[in-house]
Every structure is written in structure tokens, then in C-alpha cells.
């Protein structure tokens, strides 16, 4: 199903969109529809569940959290003990 609508688009944006559509060899209608689909698929900064783009890399290795704790424990047990000569 295709819905028809009227949009007010600034002249410069319209010209750029039309030119880019022509460069890609697609109609302006198809170009705008694809642009809207891409925009809607991207995470929205306004929604509570999404994160800012710069946060996407943080937490990527959360599955290694338990392994990191295990290694930290080993390091603490091995190097966290003072030798007798260091206690004085």
C-alpha cells in the first residue's frame, strides 16, 4: 500500500535529495522512502532505551566481566601479599 502525502521541504534540501536520487539512478520517491526507513531503523537519542552513539562501544565486553574478576582475584592473591622483609 502506498500513501500519498504533501511535505514542506526546504528548497536546498529538495534539490540535494533530487540530485542524489538521480546519481543513484532511483526516483525521488524511492530515495525519500529509503531515507525514512534508514532514519527509523537507527536508534533514537530521544528514547529511553537507546544510548548516545559514543556509548555503543562501552560495555561491549560485559561477557568477560566474570573472567576479569577471576583474574583480578588471582593477581590479588599472588601479588597482594607482602613478603616478610617488606612488612618491616
PDB file with one MODEL, atoms N, CA, C and O in Angstrom:
MODEL        1
ATOM      1  N   UNK A   1       0.839  -1.173   0.000  1.00  0.00           N
ATOM      2  CA  UNK A   1       0.000   0.000   0.000  1.00  0.00           C
ATOM      3  C   UNK A   1       0.888   1.242   0.000  1.00  0.00           C
ATOM      4  O   UNK A   1       1.866   1.308   0.746  1.00  0.00           O
ATOM      5  N   UNK A   2       0.561   2.194  -0.809  1.00  0.00           N
ATOM      6  CA  UNK A   2       1.329   3.434  -0.894  1.00  0.00           C
ATOM      7  C   UNK A   2       0.418   4.580  -0.482  1.00  0.00           C
ATOM      8  O   UNK A   2      -0.684   4.747  -1.005  1.00  0.00           O
ATOM      9  N   UNK A   3       0.909   5.361   0.464  1.00  0.00           N
ATOM     10  CA  UNK A   3       0.171   6.545   0.915  1.00  0.00           C
ATOM     11  C   UNK A   3       0.747   7.770   0.235  1.00  0.00           C
ATOM     12  O   UNK A   3       1.961   7.880   0.066  1.00  0.00           O
ATOM     13  N   UNK A   4      -0.103   8.675  -0.149  1.00  0.00           N
ATOM     14  CA  UNK A   4       0.343   9.936  -0.728  1.00  0.00           C
ATOM     15  C   UNK A   4       0.232  11.007   0.337  1.00  0.00           C
ATOM     16  O   UNK A   4      -0.722  11.040   1.116  1.00  0.00           O
ATOM     17  N   UNK A   5       1.222  11.881   0.357  1.00  0.00           N
ATOM     18  CA  UNK A   5       1.205  12.983   1.308  1.00  0.00           C
ATOM     19  C   UNK A   5       1.934  14.180   0.716  1.00  0.00           C
ATOM     20  O   UNK A   5       2.631  14.061  -0.291  1.00  0.00           O
ATOM     21  N   UNK A   6       1.767  15.307   1.337  1.00  0.00           N
ATOM     22  CA  UNK A   6       2.462  16.509   0.909  1.00  0.00           C
ATOM     23  C   UNK A   6       3.410  16.921   2.024  1.00  0.00           C
ATOM     24  O   UNK A   6       3.019  16.986   3.189  1.00  0.00           O
ATOM     25  N   UNK A   7       4.635  17.193   1.668  1.00  0.00           N
ATOM     26  CA  UNK A   7       5.640  17.613   2.646  1.00  0.00           C
ATOM     27  C   UNK A   7       6.190  18.974   2.260  1.00  0.00           C
ATOM     28  O   UNK A   7       6.381  19.271   1.081  1.00  0.00           O
ATOM     29  N   UNK A   8       6.440  19.789   3.259  1.00  0.00           N
ATOM     30  CA  UNK A   8       7.144  21.050   3.032  1.00  0.00           C
ATOM     31  C   UNK A   8       8.615  20.803   3.302  1.00  0.00           C
ATOM     32  O   UNK A   8       9.019  20.576   4.443  1.00  0.00           O
ATOM     33  N   UNK A   9       9.411  20.849   2.249  1.00  0.00           N
ATOM     34  CA  UNK A   9      10.852  20.593   2.347  1.00  0.00           C
ATOM     35  C   UNK A   9      11.569  21.852   1.885  1.00  0.00           C
ATOM     36  O   UNK A   9      11.222  22.421   0.850  1.00  0.00           O
ATOM     37  N   UNK A  10      12.568  22.291   2.648  1.00  0.00           N
ATOM     38  CA  UNK A  10      13.326  23.460   2.197  1.00  0.00           C
ATOM     39  C   UNK A  10      13.884  23.237   0.790  1.00  0.00           C
ATOM     40  O   UNK A  10      14.294  22.127   0.451  1.00  0.00           O
ATOM     41  N   UNK A  11      13.898  24.285  -0.021  1.00  0.00           N
ATOM     42  CA  UNK A  11      14.327  24.186  -1.417  1.00  0.00           C
ATOM     43  C   UNK A  11      15.686  23.517  -1.566  1.00  0.00           C
ATOM     44  O   UNK A  11      15.853  22.639  -2.413  1.00  0.00           O
ATOM     45  N   UNK A  12      16.652  23.919  -0.759  1.00  0.00           N
ATOM     46  CA  UNK A  12      18.006  23.368  -0.883  1.00  0.00           C
ATOM     47  C   UNK A  12      18.024  21.869  -0.566  1.00  0.00           C
ATOM     48  O   UNK A  12      18.703  21.101  -1.248  1.00  0.00           O
ATOM     49  N   UNK A  13      17.291  21.454   0.453  1.00  0.00           N
ATOM     50  CA  UNK A  13      17.216  20.029   0.798  1.00  0.00           C
ATOM     51  C   UNK A  13      16.553  19.253  -0.335  1.00  0.00           C
ATOM     52  O   UNK A  13      16.996  18.158  -0.681  1.00  0.00           O
ATOM     53  N   UNK A  14      15.502  19.810  -0.908  1.00  0.00           N
ATOM     54  CA  UNK A  14      14.820  19.159  -2.022  1.00  0.00           C
ATOM     55  C   UNK A  14      15.766  18.967  -3.197  1.00  0.00           C
ATOM     56  O   UNK A  14      15.827  17.888  -3.786  1.00  0.00           O
ATOM     57  N   UNK A  15      16.516  20.040  -3.542  1.00  0.00           N
ATOM     58  CA  UNK A  15      17.455  19.943  -4.679  1.00  0.00           C
ATOM     59  C   UNK A  15      18.538  18.898  -4.420  1.00  0.00           C
ATOM     60  O   UNK A  15      18.886  18.123  -5.311  1.00  0.00           O
ATOM     61  N   UNK A  16      19.061  18.882  -3.210  1.00  0.00           N
ATOM     62  CA  UNK A  16      20.100  17.896  -2.884  1.00  0.00           C
ATOM     63  C   UNK A  16      19.548  16.478  -2.941  1.00  0.00           C
ATOM     64  O   UNK A  16      20.204  15.576  -3.463  1.00  0.00           O
ATOM     65  N   UNK A  17      18.358  16.278  -2.413  1.00  0.00           N
ATOM     66  CA  UNK A  17      17.746  14.941  -2.434  1.00  0.00           C
ATOM     67  C   UNK A  17      17.485  14.489  -3.863  1.00  0.00           C
ATOM     68  O   UNK A  17      17.746  13.338  -4.212  1.00  0.00           O
ATOM     69  N   UNK A  18      16.971  15.393  -4.686  1.00  0.00           N
ATOM     70  CA  UNK A  18      16.690  15.054  -6.079  1.00  0.00           C
ATOM     71  C   UNK A  18      17.978  14.711  -6.825  1.00  0.00           C
ATOM     72  O   UNK A  18      18.011  13.770  -7.618  1.00  0.00           O
ATOM     73  N   UNK A  19      19.040  15.480  -6.567  1.00  0.00           N
ATOM     74  CA  UNK A  19      20.323  15.222  -7.222  1.00  0.00           C
ATOM     75  C   UNK A  19      20.911  13.885  -6.776  1.00  0.00           C
ATOM     76  O   UNK A  19      21.419  13.123  -7.599  1.00  0.00           O
ATOM     77  N   UNK A  20      20.841  13.601  -5.481  1.00  0.00           N
ATOM     78  CA  UNK A  20      21.381  12.320  -5.000  1.00  0.00           C
ATOM     79  C   UNK A  20      20.580  11.135  -5.528  1.00  0.00           C
ATOM     80  O   UNK A  20      21.145  10.090  -5.850  1.00  0.00           O
ATOM     81  N   UNK A  21      19.280  11.299  -5.615  1.00  0.00           N
ATOM     82  CA  UNK A  21      18.449  10.233  -6.177  1.00  0.00           C
ATOM     83  C   UNK A  21      18.848   9.977  -7.624  1.00  0.00           C
ATOM     84  O   UNK A  21      18.963   8.827  -8.049  1.00  0.00           O
ATOM     85  N   UNK A  22      19.058  11.056  -8.383  1.00  0.00           N
ATOM     86  CA  UNK A  22      19.455  10.917  -9.786  1.00  0.00           C
ATOM     87  C   UNK A  22      20.811  10.230  -9.896  1.00  0.00           C
ATOM     88  O   UNK A  22      21.008   9.375 -10.760  1.00  0.00           O
ATOM     89  N   UNK A  23      21.746  10.600  -9.022  1.00  0.00           N
ATOM     90  CA  UNK A  23      23.075   9.961  -9.052  1.00  0.00           C
ATOM     91  C   UNK A  23      22.984   8.466  -8.774  1.00  0.00           C
ATOM     92  O   UNK A  23      23.759   7.679  -9.317  1.00  0.00           O
ATOM     93  N   UNK A  24      22.045   8.081  -7.935  1.00  0.00           N
ATOM     94  CA  UNK A  24      21.864   6.662  -7.613  1.00  0.00           C
ATOM     95  C   UNK A  24      20.995   5.948  -8.632  1.00  0.00           C
ATOM     96  O   UNK A  24      20.906   4.720  -8.634  1.00  0.00           O
ATOM     97  N   UNK A  25      20.355   6.723  -9.499  1.00  0.00           N
ATOM     98  CA  UNK A  25      19.507   6.118 -10.518  1.00  0.00           C
ATOM     99  C   UNK A  25      18.166   5.652  -9.989  1.00  0.00           C
ATOM    100  O   UNK A  25      17.581   4.709 -10.521  1.00  0.00           O
ATOM    101  N   UNK A  26      17.672   6.312  -8.937  1.00  0.00           N
ATOM    102  CA  UNK A  26      16.371   5.951  -8.375  1.00  0.00           C
ATOM    103  C   UNK A  26      15.468   7.186  -8.391  1.00  0.00           C
ATOM    104  O   UNK A  26      15.939   8.314  -8.541  1.00  0.00           O
ATOM    105  N   UNK A  27      14.190   6.957  -8.237  1.00  0.00           N
ATOM    106  CA  UNK A  27      13.250   8.081  -8.205  1.00  0.00           C
ATOM    107  C   UNK A  27      13.376   8.810  -6.869  1.00  0.00           C
ATOM    108  O   UNK A  27      13.862   8.262  -5.880  1.00  0.00           O
ATOM    109  N   UNK A  28      12.928  10.045  -6.875  1.00  0.00           N
ATOM    110  CA  UNK A  28      12.930  10.817  -5.630  1.00  0.00           C
ATOM    111  C   UNK A  28      12.044  10.129  -4.598  1.00  0.00           C
ATOM    112  O   UNK A  28      12.374  10.102  -3.412  1.00  0.00           O
ATOM    113  N   UNK A  29      10.925   9.574  -5.045  1.00  0.00           N
ATOM    114  CA  UNK A  29      10.016   8.854  -4.146  1.00  0.00           C
ATOM    115  C   UNK A  29      10.743   7.702  -3.447  1.00  0.00           C
ATOM    116  O   UNK A  29      10.637   7.534  -2.232  1.00  0.00           O
ATOM    117  N   UNK A  30      11.483   6.913  -4.230  1.00  0.00           N
ATOM    118  CA  UNK A  30      12.217   5.779  -3.659  1.00  0.00           C
ATOM    119  C   UNK A  30      13.330   6.268  -2.734  1.00  0.00           C
ATOM    120  O   UNK A  30      13.546   5.699  -1.664  1.00  0.00           O
ATOM    121  N   UNK A  31      14.032   7.317  -3.144  1.00  0.00           N
ATOM    122  CA  UNK A  31      15.118   7.869  -2.338  1.00  0.00           C
ATOM    123  C   UNK A  31      14.592   8.332  -0.976  1.00  0.00           C
ATOM    124  O   UNK A  31      15.186   8.025   0.058  1.00  0.00           O
ATOM    125  N   UNK A  32      13.490   9.064  -0.977  1.00  0.00           N
ATOM    126  CA  UNK A  32      12.918   9.571   0.277  1.00  0.00           C
ATOM    127  C   UNK A  32      12.417   8.416   1.137  1.00  0.00           C
ATOM    128  O   UNK A  32      12.618   8.417   2.352  1.00  0.00           O
ATOM    129  N   UNK A  33      11.772   7.440   0.527  1.00  0.00           N
ATOM    130  CA  UNK A  33      11.270   6.291   1.294  1.00  0.00           C
ATOM    131  C   UNK A  33      12.430   5.544   1.956  1.00  0.00           C
ATOM    132  O   UNK A  33      12.337   5.170   3.125  1.00  0.00           O
ATOM    133  N   UNK A  34      13.526   5.324   1.215  1.00  0.00           N
ATOM    134  CA  UNK A  34      14.689   4.635   1.778  1.00  0.00           C
ATOM    135  C   UNK A  34      15.320   5.464   2.891  1.00  0.00           C
ATOM    136  O   UNK A  34      15.739   4.921   3.913  1.00  0.00           O
ATOM    137  N   UNK A  35      15.386   6.773   2.693  1.00  0.00           N
ATOM    138  CA  UNK A  35      15.973   7.647   3.722  1.00  0.00           C
ATOM    139  C   UNK A  35      15.146   7.586   5.005  1.00  0.00           C
ATOM    140  O   UNK A  35      15.699   7.541   6.104  1.00  0.00           O
ATOM    141  N   UNK A  36      13.827   7.585   4.862  1.00  0.00           N
ATOM    142  CA  UNK A  36      12.968   7.488   6.036  1.00  0.00           C
ATOM    143  C   UNK A  36      13.126   6.138   6.737  1.00  0.00           C
ATOM    144  O   UNK A  36      13.166   6.070   7.966  1.00  0.00           O
ATOM    145  N   UNK A  37      13.214   5.074   5.952  1.00  0.00           N
ATOM    146  CA  UNK A  37      13.401   3.742   6.540  1.00  0.00           C
ATOM    147  C   UNK A  37      14.717   3.668   7.319  1.00  0.00           C
ATOM    148  O   UNK A  37      14.758   3.117   8.419  1.00  0.00           O
ATOM    149  N   UNK A  38      15.786   4.221   6.752  1.00  0.00           N
ATOM    150  CA  UNK A  38      17.082   4.229   7.441  1.00  0.00           C
ATOM    151  C   UNK A  38      17.009   5.044   8.724  1.00  0.00           C
ATOM    152  O   UNK A  38      17.543   4.637   9.755  1.00  0.00           O
ATOM    153  N   UNK A  39      16.356   6.181   8.661  1.00  0.00           N
ATOM    154  CA  UNK A  39      16.237   7.049   9.831  1.00  0.00           C
ATOM    155  C   UNK A  39      15.449   6.357  10.932  1.00  0.00           C
ATOM    156  O   UNK A  39      15.806   6.460  12.106  1.00  0.00           O
ATOM    157  N   UNK A  40      14.387   5.658  10.571  1.00  0.00           N
ATOM    158  CA  UNK A  40      13.572   4.976  11.571  1.00  0.00           C
ATOM    159  C   UNK A  40      14.269   3.752  12.147  1.00  0.00           C
ATOM    160  O   UNK A  40      13.995   3.369  13.284  1.00  0.00           O
ATOM    161  N   UNK A  41      15.163   3.132  11.386  1.00  0.00           N
ATOM    162  CA  UNK A  41      15.881   1.950  11.860  1.00  0.00           C
ATOM    163  C   UNK A  41      16.999   2.318  12.829  1.00  0.00           C
ATOM    164  O   UNK A  41      17.391   1.503  13.665  1.00  0.00           O
ATOM    165  N   UNK A  42      17.514   3.544  12.721  1.00  0.00           N
ATOM    166  CA  UNK A  42      18.596   3.980  13.599  1.00  0.00           C
ATOM    167  C   UNK A  42      18.052   4.230  14.999  1.00  0.00           C
ATOM    168  O   UNK A  42      16.909   4.662  15.156  1.00  0.00           O
ATOM    169  N   UNK A  43      18.881   3.956  16.032  1.00  0.00           N
ATOM    170  CA  UNK A  43      18.422   4.230  17.394  1.00  0.00           C
ATOM    171  C   UNK A  43      18.145   5.715  17.593  1.00  0.00           C
ATOM    172  O   UNK A  43      18.893   6.571  17.120  1.00  0.00           O
ATOM    173  N   UNK A  44      17.089   5.995  18.281  1.00  0.00           N
ATOM    174  CA  UNK A  44      16.701   7.378  18.528  1.00  0.00           C
ATOM    175  C   UNK A  44      17.317   7.863  19.829  1.00  0.00           C
ATOM    176  O   UNK A  44      17.214   7.188  20.853  1.00  0.00           O
ATOM    177  N   UNK A  45      17.955   9.025  19.802  1.00  0.00           N
ATOM    178  CA  UNK A  45      18.555   9.582  21.009  1.00  0.00           C
ATOM    179  C   UNK A  45      17.493   9.987  22.018  1.00  0.00           C
ATOM    180  O   UNK A  45      17.783  10.088  23.210  1.00  0.00           O
ATOM    181  N   UNK A  46      16.284  10.219  21.567  1.00  0.00           N
ATOM    182  CA  UNK A  46      15.227  10.652  22.465  1.00  0.00           C
ATOM    183  C   UNK A  46      14.570   9.526  23.242  1.00  0.00           C
ATOM    184  O   UNK A  46      13.888   9.782  24.235  1.00  0.00           O
ATOM    185  N   UNK A  47      14.760   8.293  22.815  1.00  0.00           N
ATOM    186  CA  UNK A  47      14.100   7.192  23.511  1.00  0.00           C
ATOM    187  C   UNK A  47      14.896   6.783  24.730  1.00  0.00           C
ATOM    188  O   UNK A  47      16.121   6.904  24.756  1.00  0.00           O
ATOM    189  N   UNK A  48      14.201   6.302  25.730  1.00  0.00           N
ATOM    190  CA  UNK A  48      14.833   5.944  26.999  1.00  0.00           C
ATOM    191  C   UNK A  48      15.722   4.715  26.861  1.00  0.00           C
ATOM    192  O   UNK A  48      16.671   4.559  27.629  1.00  0.00           O
ATOM    193  N   UNK A  49      15.440   3.841  25.902  1.00  0.00           N
ATOM    194  CA  UNK A  49      16.179   2.591  25.800  1.00  0.00           C
ATOM    195  C   UNK A  49      17.452   2.700  24.969  1.00  0.00           C
ATOM    196  O   UNK A  49      18.283   1.793  24.991  1.00  0.00           O
ATOM    197  N   UNK A  50      17.613   3.787  24.246  1.00  0.00           N
ATOM    198  CA  UNK A  50      18.793   3.896  23.396  1.00  0.00           C
ATOM    199  C   UNK A  50      19.895   4.680  24.088  1.00  0.00           C
ATOM    200  O   UNK A  50      19.651   5.423  25.039  1.00  0.00           O
ATOM    201  N   UNK A  51      21.093   4.500  23.599  1.00  0.00           N
ATOM    202  CA  UNK A  51      22.253   5.190  24.142  1.00  0.00           C
ATOM    203  C   UNK A  51      22.815   6.117  23.084  1.00  0.00           C
ATOM    204  O   UNK A  51      22.599   5.902  21.891  1.00  0.00           O
ATOM    205  N   UNK A  52      23.532   7.147  23.507  1.00  0.00           N
ATOM    206  CA  UNK A  52      24.200   8.008  22.526  1.00  0.00           C
ATOM    207  C   UNK A  52      25.197   7.181  21.718  1.00  0.00           C
ATOM    208  O   UNK A  52      25.728   6.194  22.227  1.00  0.00           O
ATOM    209  N   UNK A  53      25.458   7.561  20.479  1.00  0.00           N
ATOM    210  CA  UNK A  53      26.365   6.785  19.632  1.00  0.00           C
ATOM    211  C   UNK A  53      27.729   6.534  20.266  1.00  0.00           C
ATOM    212  O   UNK A  53      28.313   5.468  20.070  1.00  0.00           O
ATOM    213  N   UNK A  54      28.245   7.501  21.026  1.00  0.00           N
ATOM    214  CA  UNK A  54      29.573   7.315  21.616  1.00  0.00           C
ATOM    215  C   UNK A  54      29.571   6.260  22.714  1.00  0.00           C
ATOM    216  O   UNK A  54      30.638   5.804  23.124  1.00  0.00           O
ATOM    217  N   UNK A  55      28.390   5.859  23.203  1.00  0.00           N
ATOM    218  CA  UNK A  55      28.308   4.848  24.247  1.00  0.00           C
ATOM    219  C   UNK A  55      28.247   3.428  23.689  1.00  0.00           C
ATOM    220  O   UNK A  55      28.351   2.466  24.450  1.00  0.00           O
ATOM    221  N   UNK A  56      28.083   3.282  22.386  1.00  0.00           N
ATOM    222  CA  UNK A  56      27.893   1.957  21.807  1.00  0.00           C
ATOM    223  C   UNK A  56      29.070   1.027  22.052  1.00  0.00           C
ATOM    224  O   UNK A  56      28.878  -0.181  22.192  1.00  0.00           O
ATOM    225  N   UNK A  57      30.285   1.561  22.105  1.00  0.00           N
ATOM    226  CA  UNK A  57      31.455   0.724  22.331  1.00  0.00           C
ATOM    227  C   UNK A  57      31.636   0.313  23.776  1.00  0.00           C
ATOM    228  O   UNK A  57      32.283  -0.697  24.053  1.00  0.00           O
ATOM    229  N   UNK A  58      31.075   1.076  24.708  1.00  0.00           N
ATOM    230  CA  UNK A  58      31.209   0.759  26.122  1.00  0.00           C
ATOM    231  C   UNK A  58      30.317  -0.417  26.472  1.00  0.00           C
ATOM    232  O   UNK A  58      29.172  -0.490  26.024  1.00  0.00           O
ATOM    233  N   UNK A  59      30.826  -1.315  27.251  1.00  0.00           N
ATOM    234  CA  UNK A  59      30.046  -2.463  27.667  1.00  0.00           C
ATOM    235  C   UNK A  59      30.020  -3.582  26.647  1.00  0.00           C
ATOM    236  O   UNK A  59      29.326  -4.580  26.837  1.00  0.00           O
ATOM    237  N   UNK A  60      30.765  -3.427  25.575  1.00  0.00           N
ATOM    238  CA  UNK A  60      30.754  -4.453  24.535  1.00  0.00           C
ATOM    239  C   UNK A  60      31.368  -5.766  25.028  1.00  0.00           C
ATOM    240  O   UNK A  60      31.100  -6.826  24.462  1.00  0.00           O
ATOM    241  N   UNK A  61      32.177  -5.699  26.065  1.00  0.00           N
ATOM    242  CA  UNK A  61      32.835  -6.902  26.568  1.00  0.00           C
ATOM    243  C   UNK A  61      32.304  -7.314  27.937  1.00  0.00           C
ATOM    244  O   UNK A  61      33.039  -7.889  28.740  1.00  0.00           O
ATOM    245  N   UNK A  62      31.040  -7.025  28.206  1.00  0.00           N
ATOM    246  CA  UNK A  62      30.480  -7.357  29.510  1.00  0.00           C
ATOM    247  C   UNK A  62      30.484  -8.855  29.774  1.00  0.00           C
ATOM    248  O   UNK A  62      30.458  -9.282  30.929  1.00  0.00           O
ATOM    249  N   UNK A  63      30.516  -9.658  28.714  1.00  0.00           N
ATOM    250  CA  UNK A  63      30.560 -11.103  28.915  1.00  0.00           C
ATOM    251  C   UNK A  63      31.881 -11.548  29.523  1.00  0.00           C
ATOM    252  O   UNK A  63      31.992 -12.679  29.995  1.00  0.00           O
ATOM    253  N   UNK A  64      32.880 -10.681  29.519  1.00  0.00           N
ATOM    254  CA  UNK A  64      34.178 -11.017  30.114  1.00  0.00           C
ATOM    255  C   UNK A  64      34.292 -10.554  31.561  1.00  0.00           C
ATOM    256  O   UNK A  64      35.350 -10.701  32.174  1.00  0.00           O
ATOM    257  N   UNK A  65      33.236 -10.005  32.106  1.00  0.00           N
ATOM    258  CA  UNK A  65      33.272  -9.464  33.468  1.00  0.00           C
ATOM    259  C   UNK A  65      33.674 -10.520  34.497  1.00  0.00           C
ATOM    260  O   UNK A  65      34.508 -10.244  35.359  1.00  0.00           O
ATOM    261  N   UNK A  66      33.097 -11.726  34.425  1.00  0.00           N
ATOM    262  CA  UNK A  66      33.430 -12.792  35.377  1.00  0.00           C
ATOM    263  C   UNK A  66      34.885 -13.219  35.240  1.00  0.00           C
ATOM    264  O   UNK A  66      35.570 -13.458  36.235  1.00  0.00           O
ATOM    265  N   UNK A  67      35.346 -13.312  34.008  1.00  0.00           N
ATOM    266  CA  UNK A  67      36.748 -13.697  33.785  1.00  0.00           C
ATOM    267  C   UNK A  67      37.686 -12.629  34.322  1.00  0.00           C
ATOM    268  O   UNK A  67      38.726 -12.958  34.892  1.00  0.00           O
ATOM    269  N   UNK A  68      37.346 -11.379  34.155  1.00  0.00           N
ATOM    270  CA  UNK A  68      38.167 -10.291  34.678  1.00  0.00           C
ATOM    271  C   UNK A  68      38.230 -10.366  36.197  1.00  0.00           C
ATOM    272  O   UNK A  68      39.300 -10.182  36.776  1.00  0.00           O
ATOM    273  N   UNK A  69      37.101 -10.632  36.855  1.00  0.00           N
ATOM    274  CA  UNK A  69      37.081 -10.782  38.316  1.00  0.00           C
ATOM    275  C   UNK A  69      37.969 -11.937  38.760  1.00  0.00           C
ATOM    276  O   UNK A  69      38.698 -11.824  39.745  1.00  0.00           O
ATOM    277  N   UNK A  70      37.906 -13.040  38.034  1.00  0.00           N
ATOM    278  CA  UNK A  70      38.725 -14.219  38.380  1.00  0.00           C
ATOM    279  C   UNK A  70      40.207 -13.883  38.290  1.00  0.00           C
ATOM    280  O   UNK A  70      40.985 -14.238  39.176  1.00  0.00           O
ATOM    281  N   UNK A  71      40.596 -13.202  37.223  1.00  0.00           N
ATOM    282  CA  UNK A  71      41.998 -12.830  37.043  1.00  0.00           C
ATOM    283  C   UNK A  71      42.425 -11.825  38.105  1.00  0.00           C
ATOM    284  O   UNK A  71      43.530 -11.920  38.641  1.00  0.00           O
ATOM    285  N   UNK A  72      41.556 -10.860  38.414  1.00  0.00           N
ATOM    286  CA  UNK A  72      41.869  -9.891  39.465  1.00  0.00           C
ATOM    287  C   UNK A  72      42.090 -10.576  40.805  1.00  0.00           C
ATOM    288  O   UNK A  72      42.973 -10.181  41.566  1.00  0.00           O
ATOM    289  N   UNK A  73      41.300 -11.595  41.098  1.00  0.00           N
ATOM    290  CA  UNK A  73      41.443 -12.343  42.351  1.00  0.00           C
ATOM    291  C   UNK A  73      42.790 -13.058  42.394  1.00  0.00           C
ATOM    292  O   UNK A  73      43.468 -13.046  43.421  1.00  0.00           O
ATOM    293  N   UNK A  74      43.172 -13.670  41.300  1.00  0.00           N
ATOM    294  CA  UNK A  74      44.461 -14.369  41.238  1.00  0.00           C
ATOM    295  C   UNK A  74      45.606 -13.380  41.441  1.00  0.00           C
ATOM    296  O   UNK A  74      46.550 -13.659  42.180  1.00  0.00           O
ATOM    297  N   UNK A  75      45.519 -12.237  40.790  1.00  0.00           N
ATOM    298  CA  UNK A  75      46.572 -11.221  40.922  1.00  0.00           C
ATOM    299  C   UNK A  75      46.641 -10.734  42.361  1.00  0.00           C
ATOM    300  O   UNK A  75      47.733 -10.581  42.908  1.00  0.00           O
ATOM    301  N   UNK A  76      45.498 -10.488  42.979  1.00  0.00           N
ATOM    302  CA  UNK A  76      45.476 -10.017  44.367  1.00  0.00           C
ATOM    303  C   UNK A  76      46.054 -11.066  45.305  1.00  0.00           C
ATOM    304  O   UNK A  76      46.823 -10.743  46.211  1.00  0.00           O
ATOM    305  N   UNK A  77      45.679 -12.327  45.085  1.00  0.00           N
ATOM    306  CA  UNK A  77      46.200 -13.396  45.947  1.00  0.00           C
ATOM    307  C   UNK A  77      47.707 -13.566  45.780  1.00  0.00           C
ATOM    308  O   UNK A  77      48.415 -13.833  46.751  1.00  0.00           O
ATOM    309  N   UNK A  78      48.191 -13.414  44.568  1.00  0.00           N
ATOM    310  CA  UNK A  78      49.608 -13.627  44.296  1.00  0.00           C
ATOM    311  C   UNK A  78      50.465 -12.426  44.683  1.00  0.00           C
ATOM    312  O   UNK A  78      51.495 -12.584  45.338  1.00  0.00           O
ATOM    313  N   UNK A  79      50.052 -11.246  44.287  1.00  0.00           N
ATOM    314  CA  UNK A  79      50.888 -10.068  44.481  1.00  0.00           C
ATOM    315  C   UNK A  79      50.420  -9.171  45.615  1.00  0.00           C
ATOM    316  O   UNK A  79      51.111  -8.219  45.978  1.00  0.00           O
ATOM    317  N   UNK A  80      49.271  -9.459  46.169  1.00  0.00           N
ATOM    318  CA  UNK A  80      48.747  -8.617  47.234  1.00  0.00           C
ATOM    319  C   UNK A  80      49.332  -8.957  48.593  1.00  0.00           C
ATOM    320  O   UNK A  80      49.101  -8.232  49.560  1.00  0.00           O
ATOM    321  N   UNK A  81      50.089 -10.053  48.686  1.00  0.00           N
ATOM    322  CA  UNK A  81      50.689 -10.458  49.944  1.00  0.00           C
ATOM    323  C   UNK A  81      52.087  -9.834  50.062  1.00  0.00           C
ATOM    324  O   UNK A  81      52.894  -9.872  49.133  1.00  0.00           O
ATOM    325  N   UNK A  82      52.325  -9.277  51.209  1.00  0.00           N
ATOM    326  CA  UNK A  82      53.641  -8.686  51.448  1.00  0.00           C
ATOM    327  C   UNK A  82      54.603  -9.773  51.916  1.00  0.00           C
ATOM    328  O   UNK A  82      54.249 -10.632  52.724  1.00  0.00           O
ATOM    329  N   UNK A  83      55.801  -9.719  51.404  1.00  0.00           N
ATOM    330  CA  UNK A  83      56.837 -10.596  51.878  1.00  0.00           C
ATOM    331  C   UNK A  83      57.240 -10.149  53.289  1.00  0.00           C
ATOM    332  O   UNK A  83      57.033  -8.994  53.661  1.00  0.00           O
ATOM    333  N   UNK A  84      57.817 -11.074  54.072  1.00  0.00           N
ATOM    334  CA  UNK A  84      58.229 -10.763  55.447  1.00  0.00           C
ATOM    335  C   UNK A  84      59.152  -9.549  55.482  1.00  0.00           C
ATOM    336  O   UNK A  84      59.010  -8.692  56.355  1.00  0.00           O
ATOM    337  N   UNK A  85      60.088  -9.464  54.553  1.00  0.00           N
ATOM    338  CA  UNK A  85      61.039  -8.351  54.545  1.00  0.00           C
ATOM    339  C   UNK A  85      60.386  -7.020  54.210  1.00  0.00           C
ATOM    340  O   UNK A  85      60.900  -5.965  54.581  1.00  0.00           O
ATOM    341  N   UNK A  86      59.251  -7.063  53.506  1.00  0.00           N
ATOM    342  CA  UNK A  86      58.553  -5.833  53.141  1.00  0.00           C
ATOM    343  C   UNK A  86      57.648  -5.311  54.266  1.00  0.00           C
ATOM    344  O   UNK A  86      57.207  -4.162  54.225  1.00  0.00           O
ATOM    345  N   UNK A  87      57.376  -6.144  55.259  1.00  0.00           N
ATOM    346  CA  UNK A  87      56.464  -5.752  56.335  1.00  0.00           C
ATOM    347  C   UNK A  87      57.148  -4.854  57.348  1.00  0.00           C
ATOM    348  O   UNK A  87      56.465  -4.114  58.057  1.00  0.00           O
ATOM    349  N   UNK A  88      58.419  -4.888  57.438  1.00  0.00           N
ATOM    350  CA  UNK A  88      59.131  -4.122  58.472  1.00  0.00           C
ATOM    351  C   UNK A  88      59.260  -2.664  58.136  1.00  0.00           C
ATOM    352  O   UNK A  88      59.835  -1.900  58.912  1.00  0.00           O
TER     353      UNK A  88
ENDMDL
END
